[in-house]
Amino acid sequence: MQPRSKQRSSRAERKALVRELLEARDLERLVAAARADQRLVGVLSSLLVEADELLRCRAMEGLARVCASAAETDLEAVREQIRRLLWAMNEESGANVKHAPEAIAEILVRVPALLGEYATVVAAFCEEDYFRRGVHQAMAALASADREVMLPYVEPLRQSLHDPDPATRAFAFAALSQLSEPPTAAETARLAADESPVRLYDPDRGQVVETTVGGIVVSHSGS
């Protein structure tokens, strides 16, 4: 067994490596590093509670890329990672990882073979206040990956168009706009005029950006 000081140093080195790669947004090197050392997956998961919003969002992005790579040879390992994140959403876990829904959705979008197993499990948390914003963001991402998978949640999503939280309203619209029962013209007009601010991660730019409910509505209208 290695001395404790060596073990601590090793953990610190792994964390430093992951942070360095996320800050550089070098996802190819991150995937390669995770192939060589699977313990980096745990480091990425731990960053889902990171206070730095950009680092947290890139950790989700990186975790999804790593899981997509793993799925090529070991789909069960990805299932296990999703189960861990679902457990982290359970009160009994003592963790209550607030951003686990978005992380799971990122994984499922990149590993569509598991969409049918876990998409509705994540969506089932849509009425829980603690996860409400994140679950609606997850639902929008999942609807973009599979237009059928969110159909059981059309009515809850429609109700969420009136949610007091701007981001929840915006992501509910984004999800519904991709389903067979999109928002009505009146709902679309109301939300298109909504200037409430919403922050979200832009994967094209690799940055957190600030937009509005109306901005998200316009970008999804007619999709």
C-alpha positions in Angstrom: 0.0 0.0 0.0 1.2 3.5 -0.9 1.9 6.0 2.0 -1.0 8.3 2.7 0.9 11.3 1.6 1.5 9.7 -1.8 -2.2 8.8 -2.1 -3.2 12.4 -1.3 -0.7 13.7 -3.8 -2.1 11.4 -6.4 -5.7 12.6 -5.8 -4.5 16.2 -5.9 -2.7 15.6 -9.2 -5.8 14.1 -10.8 -7.9 17.1 -9.7 -5.3 19.5 -11.0 -5.1 17.7 -14.4 -8.9 17.7 -14.8 -9.1 21.3 -13.9 -6.3 22.2 -16.3 -8.0 20.3 -19.2 -11.4 21.8 -18.5 -10.0 25.3 -18.3 -8.4 24.8 -21.6 -11.5 23.0 -22.8 -9.2 20.3 -24.2 -11.8 17.5 -24.4 -9.8 15.2 -26.5 -7.0 15.1 -24.0 -9.6 14.7 -21.2 -11.1 11.7 -22.9 -7.7 10.1 -23.5 -6.7 10.8 -19.9 -9.9 9.2 -18.6 -9.3 6.1 -20.7 -5.9 5.8 -19.1 -7.2 6.5 -15.5 -10.8 5.8 -14.8 -10.6 7.6 -11.5 -10.8 10.9 -13.4 -14.5 10.2 -13.9 -14.9 10.6 -10.1 -13.1 13.9 -10.3 -15.4 15.1 -13.1 -18.5 14.0 -11.0 -17.2 15.9 -8.0 -17.1 19.1 -10.0 -20.9 19.0 -10.5 -21.1 20.9 -7.2 -18.3 23.3 -8.1 -19.2 27.0 -7.4 -17.5 28.2 -10.5 -20.3 28.0 -13.1 -18.1 27.8 -16.1 -16.0 25.0 -14.7 -19.1 23.1 -13.5 -20.6 23.3 -17.0 -17.4 22.2 -18.7 -17.2 19.3 -16.2 -20.7 18.2 -17.3 -19.6 18.5 -20.9 -16.4 16.6 -20.2 -18.2 13.8 -18.3 -20.6 13.3 -21.2 -17.7 13.0 -23.7 -15.9 10.6 -21.4 -19.1 8.5 -21.0 -19.7 8.5 -24.8 -16.1 7.1 -25.3 -16.7 4.5 -22.6 -20.0 3.4 -24.2 -18.1 2.2 -27.3 -16.8 -0.8 -25.3 -18.6 -0.8 -21.9 -22.2 0.5 -21.9 -22.7 -1.0 -18.5 -20.1 1.4 -17.1 -22.1 4.3 -18.4 -25.3 2.9 -16.8 -23.4 2.7 -13.5 -22.3 6.3 -13.8 -25.9 7.4 -14.5 -27.1 5.3 -11.5 -24.6 7.1 -9.3 -25.9 10.5 -10.4 -29.5 9.4 -9.8 -28.5 8.3 -6.3 -26.9 11.7 -5.8 -30.4 13.2 -6.4 -31.9 11.0 -3.7 -32.3 12.5 -0.2 -31.1 9.3 1.3 -27.7 9.8 -0.4 -27.1 12.9 1.7 -25.6 14.5 -1.5 -28.5 16.1 -3.3 -26.3 17.1 -6.3 -28.4 19.9 -7.7 -27.0 19.8 -11.2 -27.1 16.0 -11.6 -30.2 16.2 -14.0 -28.4 18.3 -16.5 -25.3 16.0 -16.3 -27.4 12.9 -16.9 -29.1 14.6 -19.9 -25.7 15.5 -21.4 -24.7 11.9 -21.1 -27.9 10.5 -22.6 -27.7 12.9 -25.5 -24.3 11.5 -26.3 -25.2 7.9 -25.5 -28.7 7.6 -27.1 -28.8 3.8 -26.5 -29.7 4.6 -22.9 -32.3 7.3 -23.6 -35.2 4.9 -23.3 -34.0 3.6 -19.9 -33.3 6.9 -18.1 -34.9 9.9 -19.8 -38.2 9.6 -18.0 -36.5 8.8 -14.7 -34.9 12.2 -14.8 -38.1 13.9 -16.0 -40.0 12.4 -13.1 -38.2 14.9 -10.8 -39.7 17.9 -12.6 -42.1 18.8 -9.7 -39.3 18.8 -7.1 -38.4 22.4 -6.3 -34.7 21.7 -5.7 -34.2 20.1 -9.1 -36.9 22.0 -11.0 -34.7 24.3 -13.1 -32.1 21.6 -13.9 -34.7 19.0 -14.8 -36.4 21.3 -17.2 -33.1 22.1 -18.8 -32.5 18.4 -19.0 -35.9 17.8 -20.6 -35.2 20.4 -23.3 -31.9 18.6 -24.1 -33.6 15.2 -24.1 -36.4 16.4 -26.3 -33.9 17.6 -28.8 -32.3 14.1 -28.9 -35.6 12.2 -29.2 -38.9 13.9 -29.9 -40.9 11.0 -28.5 -39.2 10.6 -25.1 -40.7 13.6 -23.4 -44.3 13.1 -24.7 -45.5 11.8 -21.4 -44.6 15.2 -19.9 -46.5 17.6 -22.3 -48.9 18.8 -19.6 -46.4 19.4 -16.9 -44.2 21.2 -19.4 -47.2 23.4 -20.5 -47.9 24.3 -16.8 -44.2 25.2 -16.4 -44.6 27.9 -19.1 -46.1 29.9 -16.2 -43.4 29.0 -13.6 -42.1 32.0 -11.5 -38.5 31.0 -12.4 -37.4 32.5 -15.8 -35.1 29.6 -16.7 -37.8 27.0 -16.0 -40.2 28.9 -18.3 -37.6 29.1 -21.0 -36.5 25.5 -20.9 -40.2 24.3 -20.7 -40.8 26.2 -23.9 -37.6 24.8 -25.5 -38.8 21.2 -24.7 -42.4 21.7 -25.8 -41.4 23.4 -29.1 -39.8 20.1 -30.2 -42.8 17.9 -29.4 -46.0 17.2 -31.3 -48.0 19.6 -29.1 -45.9 22.8 -29.2 -46.8 26.0 -27.3 -49.8 27.9 -28.7 -49.3 31.1 -30.6 -50.5 33.1 -27.5 -48.0 31.3 -25.2 -45.2 31.9 -27.7 -46.1 35.6 -28.1 -46.2 36.0 -24.3 -42.9 34.4 -23.7 -41.2 35.9 -26.7 -41.8 39.3 -25.0 -40.3 38.1 -21.7 -37.1 39.9 -21.0 -36.2 38.1 -17.8 -32.5 37.1 -17.8 -31.4 33.5 -18.2 -27.9 32.2 -17.9 -26.9 29.0 -19.8 -23.8 27.3 -21.2 -23.3 27.7 -25.0 -21.5 24.6 -26.2 -20.6 26.3 -29.5 -18.6 29.0 -27.7 -17.7 26.9 -24.6 -18.8 29.8 -22.4 -21.6 30.7 -20.1 -23.8 33.4 -21.7 -26.6 35.5 -20.5 -29.8 35.7 -22.6 -33.5 36.2 -21.9 -36.6 34.0 -21.9 -37.6 35.7 -25.1 -34.2 35.0 -26.6 -34.5 31.3 -26.0 -38.1 31.4 -27.3 -37.1 33.0 -30.5 -34.3 30.5 -31.0 -36.7 27.6 -30.6 -39.7 29.0 -32.5 -40.5 26.9 -35.5 -38.1 24.1 -34.5 
